[in-house]
């Protein structure tokens, strides 16, 4: 997803001065939604045989088991 990060940074820089906390939260949620969609699309391209559930499971694994983290995952995600 590295190639998509410049767009996310661009969206952050485009915030005008004086944006309210509520507006910033709404934008953060939108940015998160877009990033998630991009990641799902990437995983789908990398693994066309995977189901949506497998993609979601891998996204959770990579989020919680990334380098330097050690988190006990729920049984269904192991």
mmCIF file of the N, C-alpha and C atoms, coordinates in Angstrom:
data_MODEL
# 
_entry.id   MODEL 
# 
loop_
_atom_site.group_PDB 
_atom_site.id 
_atom_site.type_symbol 
_atom_site.label_atom_id 
_atom_site.label_alt_id 
_atom_site.label_comp_id 
_atom_site.label_asym_id 
_atom_site.label_entity_id 
_atom_site.label_seq_id 
_atom_site.pdbx_PDB_ins_code 
_atom_site.Cartn_x 
_atom_site.Cartn_y 
_atom_site.Cartn_z 
_atom_site.occupancy 
_atom_site.B_iso_or_equiv 
_atom_site.pdbx_formal_charge 
_atom_site.auth_seq_id 
_atom_site.auth_comp_id 
_atom_site.auth_asym_id 
_atom_site.auth_atom_id 
_atom_site.pdbx_PDB_model_num 
ATOM 1   N N  . UNK A 1 1  ? 0.816   -1.197  0.000  1.00 0.00 ? 1  UNK A N  1 
ATOM 2   C CA . UNK A 1 1  ? 0.000   0.000   0.000  1.00 0.00 ? 1  UNK A CA 1 
ATOM 3   C C  . UNK A 1 1  ? 0.859   1.259   0.000  1.00 0.00 ? 1  UNK A C  1 
ATOM 4   N N  . UNK A 1 2  ? 2.142   1.119   -0.053 1.00 0.00 ? 2  UNK A N  1 
ATOM 5   C CA . UNK A 1 2  ? 3.021   2.283   -0.037 1.00 0.00 ? 2  UNK A CA 1 
ATOM 6   C C  . UNK A 1 2  ? 2.675   3.296   -1.114 1.00 0.00 ? 2  UNK A C  1 
ATOM 7   N N  . UNK A 1 3  ? 2.278   2.832   -2.284 1.00 0.00 ? 3  UNK A N  1 
ATOM 8   C CA . UNK A 1 3  ? 1.991   3.750   -3.377 1.00 0.00 ? 3  UNK A CA 1 
ATOM 9   C C  . UNK A 1 3  ? 0.761   4.611   -3.110 1.00 0.00 ? 3  UNK A C  1 
ATOM 10  N N  . UNK A 1 4  ? -0.075  4.238   -2.147 1.00 0.00 ? 4  UNK A N  1 
ATOM 11  C CA . UNK A 1 4  ? -1.278  5.001   -1.838 1.00 0.00 ? 4  UNK A CA 1 
ATOM 12  C C  . UNK A 1 4  ? -1.066  6.014   -0.712 1.00 0.00 ? 4  UNK A C  1 
ATOM 13  N N  . UNK A 1 5  ? 0.028   5.875   0.008  1.00 0.00 ? 5  UNK A N  1 
ATOM 14  C CA . UNK A 1 5  ? 0.259   6.750   1.143  1.00 0.00 ? 5  UNK A CA 1 
ATOM 15  C C  . UNK A 1 5  ? 0.421   8.218   0.752  1.00 0.00 ? 5  UNK A C  1 
ATOM 16  N N  . UNK A 1 6  ? 1.016   8.569   -0.374 1.00 0.00 ? 6  UNK A N  1 
ATOM 17  C CA . UNK A 1 6  ? 1.093   9.986   -0.724 1.00 0.00 ? 6  UNK A CA 1 
ATOM 18  C C  . UNK A 1 6  ? -0.287  10.639  -0.795 1.00 0.00 ? 6  UNK A C  1 
ATOM 19  N N  . UNK A 1 7  ? -1.292  9.920   -1.279 1.00 0.00 ? 7  UNK A N  1 
ATOM 20  C CA . UNK A 1 7  ? -2.650  10.497  -1.353 1.00 0.00 ? 7  UNK A CA 1 
ATOM 21  C C  . UNK A 1 7  ? -3.190  10.756  0.048  1.00 0.00 ? 7  UNK A C  1 
ATOM 22  N N  . UNK A 1 8  ? -2.935  9.843   0.975  1.00 0.00 ? 8  UNK A N  1 
ATOM 23  C CA . UNK A 1 8  ? -3.398  10.038  2.345  1.00 0.00 ? 8  UNK A CA 1 
ATOM 24  C C  . UNK A 1 8  ? -2.712  11.254  2.950  1.00 0.00 ? 8  UNK A C  1 
ATOM 25  N N  . UNK A 1 9  ? -1.403  11.374  2.747  1.00 0.00 ? 9  UNK A N  1 
ATOM 26  C CA . UNK A 1 9  ? -0.681  12.548  3.269  1.00 0.00 ? 9  UNK A CA 1 
ATOM 27  C C  . UNK A 1 9  ? -1.194  13.837  2.621  1.00 0.00 ? 9  UNK A C  1 
ATOM 28  N N  . UNK A 1 10 ? -1.507  13.773  1.334  1.00 0.00 ? 10 UNK A N  1 
ATOM 29  C CA . UNK A 1 10 ? -2.044  14.934  0.639  1.00 0.00 ? 10 UNK A CA 1 
ATOM 30  C C  . UNK A 1 10 ? -3.377  15.360  1.248  1.00 0.00 ? 10 UNK A C  1 
ATOM 31  N N  . UNK A 1 11 ? -4.230  14.387  1.540  1.00 0.00 ? 11 UNK A N  1 
ATOM 32  C CA . UNK A 1 11 ? -5.520  14.699  2.155  1.00 0.00 ? 11 UNK A CA 1 
ATOM 33  C C  . UNK A 1 11 ? -5.314  15.390  3.498  1.00 0.00 ? 11 UNK A C  1 
ATOM 34  N N  . UNK A 1 12 ? -4.329  14.933  4.258  1.00 0.00 ? 12 UNK A N  1 
ATOM 35  C CA . UNK A 1 12 ? -4.053  15.534  5.563  1.00 0.00 ? 12 UNK A CA 1 
ATOM 36  C C  . UNK A 1 12 ? -3.556  16.969  5.403  1.00 0.00 ? 12 UNK A C  1 
ATOM 37  N N  . UNK A 1 13 ? -2.695  17.214  4.429  1.00 0.00 ? 13 UNK A N  1 
ATOM 38  C CA . UNK A 1 13 ? -2.165  18.568  4.208  1.00 0.00 ? 13 UNK A CA 1 
ATOM 39  C C  . UNK A 1 13 ? -3.233  19.535  3.723  1.00 0.00 ? 13 UNK A C  1 
ATOM 40  N N  . UNK A 1 14 ? -4.260  19.019  3.083  1.00 0.00 ? 14 UNK A N  1 
ATOM 41  C CA . UNK A 1 14 ? -5.309  19.874  2.530  1.00 0.00 ? 14 UNK A CA 1 
ATOM 42  C C  . UNK A 1 14 ? -6.255  20.432  3.591  1.00 0.00 ? 14 UNK A C  1 
ATOM 43  N N  . UNK A 1 15 ? -6.106  19.990  4.821  1.00 0.00 ? 15 UNK A N  1 
ATOM 44  C CA . UNK A 1 15 ? -6.969  20.492  5.882  1.00 0.00 ? 15 UNK A CA 1 
ATOM 45  C C  . UNK A 1 15 ? -6.733  21.983  6.095  1.00 0.00 ? 15 UNK A C  1 
ATOM 46  N N  . UNK A 1 16 ? -7.752  22.772  5.966  1.00 0.00 ? 16 UNK A N  1 
ATOM 47  C CA . UNK A 1 16 ? -7.575  24.209  6.220  1.00 0.00 ? 16 UNK A CA 1 
ATOM 48  C C  . UNK A 1 16 ? -7.413  24.477  7.720  1.00 0.00 ? 16 UNK A C  1 
ATOM 49  N N  . UNK A 1 17 ? -6.774  25.589  8.001  1.00 0.00 ? 17 UNK A N  1 
ATOM 50  C CA . UNK A 1 17 ? -6.638  26.013  9.395  1.00 0.00 ? 17 UNK A CA 1 
ATOM 51  C C  . UNK A 1 17 ? -8.028  26.339  9.920  1.00 0.00 ? 17 UNK A C  1 
ATOM 52  N N  . UNK A 1 18 ? -8.311  25.983  11.154 1.00 0.00 ? 18 UNK A N  1 
ATOM 53  C CA . UNK A 1 18 ? -9.602  26.289  11.736 1.00 0.00 ? 18 UNK A CA 1 
ATOM 54  C C  . UNK A 1 18 ? -10.635 25.188  11.591 1.00 0.00 ? 18 UNK A C  1 
ATOM 55  N N  . UNK A 1 19 ? -10.211 24.029  11.131 1.00 0.00 ? 19 UNK A N  1 
ATOM 56  C CA . UNK A 1 19 ? -11.135 22.901  11.014 1.00 0.00 ? 19 UNK A CA 1 
ATOM 57  C C  . UNK A 1 19 ? -11.501 22.453  12.427 1.00 0.00 ? 19 UNK A C  1 
ATOM 58  N N  . UNK A 1 20 ? -12.764 22.224  12.664 1.00 0.00 ? 20 UNK A N  1 
ATOM 59  C CA . UNK A 1 20 ? -13.208 21.826  13.997 1.00 0.00 ? 20 UNK A CA 1 
ATOM 60  C C  . UNK A 1 20 ? -12.781 20.400  14.315 1.00 0.00 ? 20 UNK A C  1 
ATOM 61  N N  . UNK A 1 21 ? -12.815 20.069  15.587 1.00 0.00 ? 21 UNK A N  1 
ATOM 62  C CA . UNK A 1 21 ? -12.479 18.718  16.023 1.00 0.00 ? 21 UNK A CA 1 
ATOM 63  C C  . UNK A 1 21 ? -13.413 17.702  15.382 1.00 0.00 ? 21 UNK A C  1 
ATOM 64  N N  . UNK A 1 22 ? -14.683 18.017  15.314 1.00 0.00 ? 22 UNK A N  1 
ATOM 65  C CA . UNK A 1 22 ? -15.644 17.109  14.694 1.00 0.00 ? 22 UNK A CA 1 
ATOM 66  C C  . UNK A 1 22 ? -15.330 16.900  13.210 1.00 0.00 ? 22 UNK A C  1 
ATOM 67  N N  . UNK A 1 23 ? -14.948 17.957  12.525 1.00 0.00 ? 23 UNK A N  1 
ATOM 68  C CA . UNK A 1 23 ? -14.585 17.847  11.106 1.00 0.00 ? 23 UNK A CA 1 
ATOM 69  C C  . UNK A 1 23 ? -13.326 17.006  10.931 1.00 0.00 ? 23 UNK A C  1 
ATOM 70  N N  . UNK A 1 24 ? -12.359 17.195  11.822 1.00 0.00 ? 24 UNK A N  1 
ATOM 71  C CA . UNK A 1 24 ? -11.129 16.394  11.752 1.00 0.00 ? 24 UNK A CA 1 
ATOM 72  C C  . UNK A 1 24 ? -11.433 14.918  11.989 1.00 0.00 ? 24 UNK A C  1 
ATOM 73  N N  . UNK A 1 25 ? -12.315 14.643  12.929 1.00 0.00 ? 25 UNK A N  1 
ATOM 74  C CA . UNK A 1 25 ? -12.694 13.260  13.207 1.00 0.00 ? 25 UNK A CA 1 
ATOM 75  C C  . UNK A 1 25 ? -13.387 12.642  11.995 1.00 0.00 ? 25 UNK A C  1 
ATOM 76  N N  . UNK A 1 26 ? -14.284 13.393  11.392 1.00 0.00 ? 26 UNK A N  1 
ATOM 77  C CA . UNK A 1 26 ? -14.981 12.889  10.205 1.00 0.00 ? 26 UNK A CA 1 
ATOM 78  C C  . UNK A 1 26 ? -13.991 12.596  9.084  1.00 0.00 ? 26 UNK A C  1 
ATOM 79  N N  . UNK A 1 27 ? -13.020 13.469  8.902  1.00 0.00 ? 27 UNK A N  1 
ATOM 80  C CA . UNK A 1 27 ? -12.011 13.250  7.869  1.00 0.00 ? 27 UNK A CA 1 
ATOM 81  C C  . UNK A 1 27 ? -11.140 12.043  8.207  1.00 0.00 ? 27 UNK A C  1 
ATOM 82  N N  . UNK A 1 28 ? -10.768 11.912  9.461  1.00 0.00 ? 28 UNK A N  1 
ATOM 83  C CA . UNK A 1 28 ? -9.958  10.762  9.874  1.00 0.00 ? 28 UNK A CA 1 
ATOM 84  C C  . UNK A 1 28 ? -10.701 9.452   9.618  1.00 0.00 ? 28 UNK A C  1 
ATOM 85  N N  . UNK A 1 29 ? -11.985 9.434   9.907  1.00 0.00 ? 29 UNK A N  1 
ATOM 86  C CA . UNK A 1 29 ? -12.775 8.239   9.643  1.00 0.00 ? 29 UNK A CA 1 
ATOM 87  C C  . UNK A 1 29 ? -12.849 7.944   8.157  1.00 0.00 ? 29 UNK A C  1 
ATOM 88  N N  . UNK A 1 30 ? -13.006 8.984   7.344  1.00 0.00 ? 30 UNK A N  1 
ATOM 89  C CA . UNK A 1 30 ? -13.040 8.800   5.894  1.00 0.00 ? 30 UNK A CA 1 
ATOM 90  C C  . UNK A 1 30 ? -11.699 8.295   5.377  1.00 0.00 ? 30 UNK A C  1 
ATOM 91  N N  . UNK A 1 31 ? -10.606 8.852   5.884  1.00 0.00 ? 31 UNK A N  1 
ATOM 92  C CA . UNK A 1 31 ? -9.279  8.403   5.474  1.00 0.00 ? 31 UNK A CA 1 
ATOM 93  C C  . UNK A 1 31 ? -9.070  6.939   5.855  1.00 0.00 ? 31 UNK A C  1 
ATOM 94  N N  . UNK A 1 32 ? -9.541  6.561   7.016  1.00 0.00 ? 32 UNK A N  1 
ATOM 95  C CA . UNK A 1 32 ? -9.437  5.176   7.456  1.00 0.00 ? 32 UNK A CA 1 
ATOM 96  C C  . UNK A 1 32 ? -10.236 4.256   6.545  1.00 0.00 ? 32 UNK A C  1 
ATOM 97  N N  . UNK A 1 33 ? -11.424 4.685   6.163  1.00 0.00 ? 33 UNK A N  1 
ATOM 98  C CA . UNK A 1 33 ? -12.276 3.900   5.268  1.00 0.00 ? 33 UNK A CA 1 
ATOM 99  C C  . UNK A 1 33 ? -11.609 3.709   3.912  1.00 0.00 ? 33 UNK A C  1 
ATOM 100 N N  . UNK A 1 34 ? -11.027 4.786   3.393  1.00 0.00 ? 34 UNK A N  1 
ATOM 101 C CA . UNK A 1 34 ? -10.353 4.714   2.093  1.00 0.00 ? 34 UNK A CA 1 
ATOM 102 C C  . UNK A 1 34 ? -9.135  3.798   2.171  1.00 0.00 ? 34 UNK A C  1 
ATOM 103 N N  . UNK A 1 35 ? -8.353  3.942   3.235  1.00 0.00 ? 35 UNK A N  1 
ATOM 104 C CA . UNK A 1 35 ? -7.174  3.087   3.403  1.00 0.00 ? 35 UNK A CA 1 
ATOM 105 C C  . UNK A 1 35 ? -7.567  1.619   3.488  1.00 0.00 ? 35 UNK A C  1 
ATOM 106 N N  . UNK A 1 36 ? -8.646  1.339   4.191  1.00 0.00 ? 36 UNK A N  1 
ATOM 107 C CA . UNK A 1 36 ? -9.127  -0.037  4.309  1.00 0.00 ? 36 UNK A CA 1 
ATOM 108 C C  . UNK A 1 36 ? -9.559  -0.593  2.950  1.00 0.00 ? 36 UNK A C  1 
ATOM 109 N N  . UNK A 1 37 ? -10.276 0.218   2.179  1.00 0.00 ? 37 UNK A N  1 
ATOM 110 C CA . UNK A 1 37 ? -10.704 -0.214  0.850  1.00 0.00 ? 37 UNK A CA 1 
ATOM 111 C C  . UNK A 1 37 ? -9.501  -0.506  -0.047 1.00 0.00 ? 37 UNK A C  1 
ATOM 112 N N  . UNK A 1 38 ? -8.486  0.339   0.036  1.00 0.00 ? 38 UNK A N  1 
ATOM 113 C CA . UNK A 1 38 ? -7.283  0.135   -0.764 1.00 0.00 ? 38 UNK A CA 1 
ATOM 114 C C  . UNK A 1 38 ? -6.570  -1.151  -0.362 1.00 0.00 ? 38 UNK A C  1 
ATOM 115 N N  . UNK A 1 39 ? -6.512  -1.417  0.943  1.00 0.00 ? 39 UNK A N  1 
ATOM 116 C CA . UNK A 1 39 ? -5.864  -2.631  1.418  1.00 0.00 ? 39 UNK A CA 1 
ATOM 117 C C  . UNK A 1 39 ? -6.636  -3.876  0.982  1.00 0.00 ? 39 UNK A C  1 
ATOM 118 N N  . UNK A 1 40 ? -7.952  -3.830  1.061  1.00 0.00 ? 40 UNK A N  1 
ATOM 119 C CA . UNK A 1 40 ? -8.769  -4.966  0.604  1.00 0.00 ? 40 UNK A CA 1 
ATOM 120 C C  . UNK A 1 40 ? -8.524  -5.201  -0.886 1.00 0.00 ? 40 UNK A C  1 
ATOM 121 N N  . UNK A 1 41 ? -8.478  -4.139  -1.659 1.00 0.00 ? 41 UNK A N  1 
ATOM 122 C CA . UNK A 1 41 ? -8.242  -4.269  -3.099 1.00 0.00 ? 41 UNK A CA 1 
ATOM 123 C C  . UNK A 1 41 ? -6.869  -4.877  -3.369 1.00 0.00 ? 41 UNK A C  1 
ATOM 124 N N  . UNK A 1 42 ? -5.874  -4.427  -2.625 1.00 0.00 ? 42 UNK A N  1 
ATOM 125 C CA . UNK A 1 42 ? -4.517  -4.962  -2.807 1.00 0.00 ? 42 UNK A CA 1 
ATOM 126 C C  . UNK A 1 42 ? -4.466  -6.445  -2.471 1.00 0.00 ? 42 UNK A C  1 
ATOM 127 N N  . UNK A 1 43 ? -5.031  -6.807  -1.322 1.00 0.00 ? 43 UNK A N  1 
ATOM 128 C CA . UNK A 1 43 ? -5.034  -8.228  -0.920 1.00 0.00 ? 43 UNK A CA 1 
ATOM 129 C C  . UNK A 1 43 ? -5.803  -9.073  -1.932 1.00 0.00 ? 43 UNK A C  1 
ATOM 130 N N  . UNK A 1 44 ? -6.882  -8.538  -2.469 1.00 0.00 ? 44 UNK A N  1 
ATOM 131 C CA . UNK A 1 44 ? -7.667  -9.262  -3.466 1.00 0.00 ? 44 UNK A CA 1 
ATOM 132 C C  . UNK A 1 44 ? -6.859  -9.514  -4.734 1.00 0.00 ? 44 UNK A C  1 
ATOM 133 N N  . UNK A 1 45 ? -6.066  -8.531  -5.127 1.00 0.00 ? 45 UNK A N  1 
ATOM 134 C CA . UNK A 1 45 ? -5.216  -8.703  -6.311 1.00 0.00 ? 45 UNK A CA 1 
ATOM 135 C C  . UNK A 1 45 ? -4.091  -9.684  -6.045 1.00 0.00 ? 45 UNK A C  1 
ATOM 136 N N  . UNK A 1 46 ? -3.512  -9.611  -4.860 1.00 0.00 ? 46 UNK A N  1 
ATOM 137 C CA . UNK A 1 46 ? -2.404  -10.508 -4.507 1.00 0.00 ? 46 UNK A CA 1 
ATOM 138 C C  . UNK A 1 46 ? -2.870  -11.954 -4.351 1.00 0.00 ? 46 UNK A C  1 
ATOM 139 N N  . UNK A 1 47 ? -4.102  -12.128 -3.892 1.00 0.00 ? 47 UNK A N  1 
ATOM 140 C CA . UNK A 1 47 ? -4.641  -13.461 -3.602 1.00 0.00 ? 47 UNK A CA 1 
ATOM 141 C C  . UNK A 1 47 ? -6.056  -13.590 -4.169 1.00 0.00 ? 47 UNK A C  1 
ATOM 142 N N  . UNK A 1 48 ? -6.184  -13.703 -5.490 1.00 0.00 ? 48 UNK A N  1 
ATOM 143 C CA . UNK A 1 48 ? -7.515  -13.747 -6.107 1.00 0.00 ? 48 UNK A CA 1 
ATOM 144 C C  . UNK A 1 48 ? -8.361  -14.943 -5.673 1.00 0.00 ? 48 UNK A C  1 
ATOM 145 N N  . UNK A 1 49 ? -7.734  -15.970 -5.134 1.00 0.00 ? 49 UNK A N  1 
ATOM 146 C CA . UNK A 1 49 ? -8.474  -17.160 -4.693 1.00 0.00 ? 49 UNK A CA 1 
ATOM 147 C C  . UNK A 1 49 ? -9.012  -17.022 -3.268 1.00 0.00 ? 49 UNK A C  1 
ATOM 148 N N  . UNK A 1 50 ? -8.622  -15.971 -2.538 1.00 0.00 ? 50 UNK A N  1 
ATOM 149 C CA . UNK A 1 50 ? -9.071  -15.794 -1.165 1.00 0.00 ? 50 UNK A CA 1 
ATOM 150 C C  . UNK A 1 50 ? -10.497 -15.263 -1.116 1.00 0.00 ? 50 UNK A C  1 
ATOM 151 N N  . UNK A 1 51 ? -11.241 -15.708 -0.101 1.00 0.00 ? 51 UNK A N  1 
ATOM 152 C CA . UNK A 1 51 ? -12.573 -15.167 0.144  1.00 0.00 ? 51 UNK A CA 1 
ATOM 153 C C  . UNK A 1 51 ? -12.435 -13.836 0.887  1.00 0.00 ? 51 UNK A C  1 
ATOM 154 N N  . UNK A 1 52 ? -13.538 -13.115 0.967  1.00 0.00 ? 52 UNK A N  1 
ATOM 155 C CA . UNK A 1 52 ? -13.525 -11.845 1.720  1.00 0.00 ? 52 UNK A CA 1 
ATOM 156 C C  . UNK A 1 52 ? -13.161 -12.103 3.181  1.00 0.00 ? 52 UNK A C  1 
ATOM 157 N N  . UNK A 1 53 ? -13.653 -13.199 3.751  1.00 0.00 ? 53 UNK A N  1 
ATOM 158 C CA . UNK A 1 53 ? -13.335 -13.541 5.149  1.00 0.00 ? 53 UNK A CA 1 
ATOM 159 C C  . UNK A 1 53 ? -11.841 -13.783 5.325  1.00 0.00 ? 53 UNK A C  1 
ATOM 160 N N  . UNK A 1 54 ? -11.214 -14.442 4.367  1.00 0.00 ? 54 UNK A N  1 
ATOM 161 C CA . UNK A 1 54 ? -9.771  -14.690 4.458  1.00 0.00 ? 54 UNK A CA 1 
ATOM 162 C C  . UNK A 1 54 ? -8.990  -13.387 4.364  1.00 0.00 ? 54 UNK A C  1 
ATOM 163 N N  . UNK A 1 55 ? -9.460  -12.503 3.512  1.00 0.00 ? 55 UNK A N  1 
ATOM 164 C CA . UNK A 1 55 ? -8.804  -11.196 3.392  1.00 0.00 ? 55 UNK A CA 1 
ATOM 165 C C  . UNK A 1 55 ? -8.927  -10.419 4.698  1.00 0.00 ? 55 UNK A C  1 
ATOM 166 N N  . UNK A 1 56 ? -10.124 -10.398 5.274  1.00 0.00 ? 56 UNK A N  1 
ATOM 167 C CA . UNK A 1 56 ? -10.348 -9.696  6.545  1.00 0.00 ? 56 UNK A CA 1 
ATOM 168 C C  . UNK A 1 56 ? -9.475  -10.280 7.652  1.00 0.00 ? 56 UNK A C  1 
ATOM 169 N N  . UNK A 1 57 ? -9.398  -11.604 7.702  1.00 0.00 ? 57 UNK A N  1 
ATOM 170 C CA . UNK A 1 57 ? -8.589  -12.282 8.724  1.00 0.00 ? 57 UNK A CA 1 
ATOM 171 C C  . UNK A 1 57 ? -7.113  -11.900 8.574  1.00 0.00 ? 57 UNK A C  1 
ATOM 172 N N  . UNK A 1 58 ? -6.627  -11.882 7.343  1.00 0.00 ? 58 UNK A N  1 
ATOM 173 C CA . UNK A 1 58 ? -5.228  -11.513 7.110  1.00 0.00 ? 58 UNK A CA 1 
ATOM 174 C C  . UNK A 1 58 ? -4.972  -10.058 7.469  1.00 0.00 ? 58 UNK A C  1 
ATOM 175 N N  . UNK A 1 59 ? -5.934  -9.188  7.201  1.00 0.00 ? 59 UNK A N  1 
ATOM 176 C CA . UNK A 1 59 ? -5.782  -7.783  7.579  1.00 0.00 ? 59 UNK A CA 1 
ATOM 177 C C  . UNK A 1 59 ? -5.657  -7.644  9.096  1.00 0.00 ? 59 UNK A C  1 
ATOM 178 N N  . UNK A 1 60 ? -6.468  -8.383  9.836  1.00 0.00 ? 60 UNK A N  1 
ATOM 179 C CA . UNK A 1 60 ? -6.381  -8.346  11.303 1.00 0.00 ? 60 UNK A CA 1 
ATOM 180 C C  . UNK A 1 60 ? -5.059  -8.912  11.784 1.00 0.00 ? 60 UNK A C  1 
ATOM 181 N N  . UNK A 1 61 ? -4.652  -10.015 11.197 1.00 0.00 ? 61 UNK A N  1 
ATOM 182 C CA . UNK A 1 61 ? -3.368  -10.611 11.595 1.00 0.00 ? 61 UNK A CA 1 
ATOM 183 C C  . UNK A 1 61 ? -2.223  -9.632  11.372 1.00 0.00 ? 61 UNK A C  1 
ATOM 184 N N  . UNK A 1 62 ? -2.195  -9.016  10.207 1.00 0.00 ? 62 UNK A N  1 
ATOM 185 C CA . UNK A 1 62 ? -1.086  -8.112  9.911  1.00 0.00 ? 62 UNK A CA 1 
ATOM 186 C C  . UNK A 1 62 ? -1.124  -6.869  10.803 1.00 0.00 ? 62 UNK A C  1 
ATOM 187 N N  . UNK A 1 63 ? -2.312  -6.440  11.192 1.00 0.00 ? 63 UNK A N  1 
ATOM 188 C CA . UNK A 1 63 ? -2.423  -5.274  12.081 1.00 0.00 ? 63 UNK A CA 1 
ATOM 189 C C  . UNK A 1 63 ? -1.922  -5.592  13.484 1.00 0.00 ? 63 UNK A C  1 
ATOM 190 N N  . UNK A 1 64 ? -2.250  -6.775  13.985 1.00 0.00 ? 64 UNK A N  1 
ATOM 191 C CA . UNK A 1 64 ? -1.922  -7.106  15.362 1.00 0.00 ? 64 UNK A CA 1 
ATOM 192 C C  . UNK A 1 64 ? -0.640  -7.908  15.523 1.00 0.00 ? 64 UNK A C  1 
ATOM 193 N N  . UNK A 1 65 ? -0.145  -8.478  14.451 1.00 0.00 ? 65 UNK A N  1 
ATOM 194 C CA . UNK A 1 65 ? 1.078   -9.269  14.543 1.00 0.00 ? 65 UNK A CA 1 
ATOM 195 C C  . UNK A 1 65 ? 2.198   -8.682  13.701 1.00 0.00 ? 65 UNK A C  1 
ATOM 196 N N  . UNK A 1 66 ? 2.157   -7.376  13.516 1.00 0.00 ? 66 UNK A N  1 
ATOM 197 C CA . UNK A 1 66 ? 3.220   -6.743  12.754 1.00 0.00 ? 66 UNK A CA 1 
ATOM 198 C C  . UNK A 1 66 ? 4.513   -6.777  13.560 1.00 0.00 ? 66 UNK A C  1 
ATOM 199 N N  . UNK A 1 67 ? 5.579   -6.444  12.913 1.00 0.00 ? 67 UNK A N  1 
ATOM 200 C CA . UNK A 1 67 ? 6.898   -6.525  13.517 1.00 0.00 ? 67 UNK A CA 1 
ATOM 201 C C  . UNK A 1 67 ? 6.956   -5.799  14.853 1.00 0.00 ? 67 UNK A C  1 
ATOM 202 N N  . UNK A 1 68 ? 7.466   -6.479  15.849 1.00 0.00 ? 68 UNK A N  1 
ATOM 203 C CA . UNK A 1 68 ? 7.631   -5.878  17.162 1.00 0.00 ? 68 UNK A CA 1 
ATOM 204 C C  . UNK A 1 68 ? 6.419   -5.974  18.066 1.00 0.00 ? 68 UNK A C  1 
ATOM 205 N N  . UNK A 1 69 ? 5.319   -6.524  17.577 1.00 0.00 ? 69 UNK A N  1 
ATOM 206 C CA . UNK A 1 69 ? 4.108   -6.662  18.386 1.00 0.00 ? 69 UNK A CA 1 
ATOM 207 C C  . UNK A 1 69 ? 3.876   -8.125  18.712 1.00 0.00 ? 69 UNK A C  1 
ATOM 208 N N  . UNK A 1 70 ? 3.365   -8.333  19.872 1.00 0.00 ? 70 UNK A N  1 
ATOM 209 C CA . UNK A 1 70 ? 3.012   -9.691  20.265 1.00 0.00 ? 70 UNK A CA 1 
ATOM 210 C C  . UNK A 1 70 ? 1.687   -9.621  21.010 1.00 0.00 ? 70 UNK A C  1 
ATOM 211 N N  . UNK A 1 71 ? 0.609   -9.919  20.313 1.00 0.00 ? 71 UNK A N  1 
ATOM 212 C CA . UNK A 1 71 ? -0.729  -9.839  20.886 1.00 0.00 ? 71 UNK A CA 1 
ATOM 213 C C  . UNK A 1 71 ? -1.397  -11.198 20.750 1.00 0.00 ? 71 UNK A C  1 
ATOM 214 N N  . UNK A 1 72 ? -2.062  -11.612 21.784 1.00 0.00 ? 72 UNK A N  1 
ATOM 215 C CA . UNK A 1 72 ? -2.810  -12.876 21.732 1.00 0.00 ? 72 UNK A CA 1 
ATOM 216 C C  . UNK A 1 72 ? -4.082  -12.652 20.934 1.00 0.00 ? 72 UNK A C  1 
ATOM 217 N N  . UNK A 1 73 ? -4.190  -13.326 19.801 1.00 0.00 ? 73 UNK A N  1 
ATOM 218 C CA . UNK A 1 73 ? -5.367  -13.186 18.962 1.00 0.00 ? 73 UNK A CA 1 
ATOM 219 C C  . UNK A 1 73 ? -6.470  -14.129 19.402 1.00 0.00 ? 73 UNK A C  1 
ATOM 220 N N  . UNK A 1 74 ? -7.723  -13.754 19.179 1.00 0.00 ? 74 UNK A N  1 
ATOM 221 C CA . UNK A 1 74 ? -8.836  -14.679 19.452 1.00 0.00 ? 74 UNK A CA 1 
ATOM 222 C C  . UNK A 1 74 ? -8.670  -15.949 18.611 1.00 0.00 ? 74 UNK A C  1 
ATOM 223 N N  . UNK A 1 75 ? -9.171  -17.057 19.101 1.00 0.00 ? 75 UNK A N  1 
ATOM 224 C CA . UNK A 1 75 ? -9.023  -18.343 18.421 1.00 0.00 ? 75 UNK A CA 1 
ATOM 225 C C  . UNK A 1 75 ? -9.373  -18.320 16.934 1.00 0.00 ? 75 UNK A C  1 
ATOM 226 N N  . UNK A 1 76 ? -10.492 -17.710 16.521 1.00 0.00 ? 76 UNK A N  1 
ATOM 227 C CA . UNK A 1 76 ? -10.823 -17.745 15.095 1.00 0.00 ? 76 UNK A CA 1 
ATOM 228 C C  . UNK A 1 76 ? -9.791  -17.066 14.190 1.00 0.00 ? 76 UNK A C  1 
ATOM 229 N N  . UNK A 1 77 ? -8.938  -16.217 14.755 1.00 0.00 ? 77 UNK A N  1 
ATOM 230 C CA . UNK A 1 77 ? -7.961  -15.478 13.945 1.00 0.00 ? 77 UNK A CA 1 
ATOM 231 C C  . UNK A 1 77 ? -6.590  -16.118 13.954 1.00 0.00 ? 77 UNK A C  1 
ATOM 232 N N  . UNK A 1 78 ? -6.421  -17.182 14.690 1.00 0.00 ? 78 UNK A N  1 
ATOM 233 C CA . UNK A 1 78 ? -5.105  -17.832 14.751 1.00 0.00 ? 78 UNK A CA 1 
ATOM 234 C C  . UNK A 1 78 ? -4.887  -18.737 13.583 1.00 0.00 ? 78 UNK A C  1 
# 
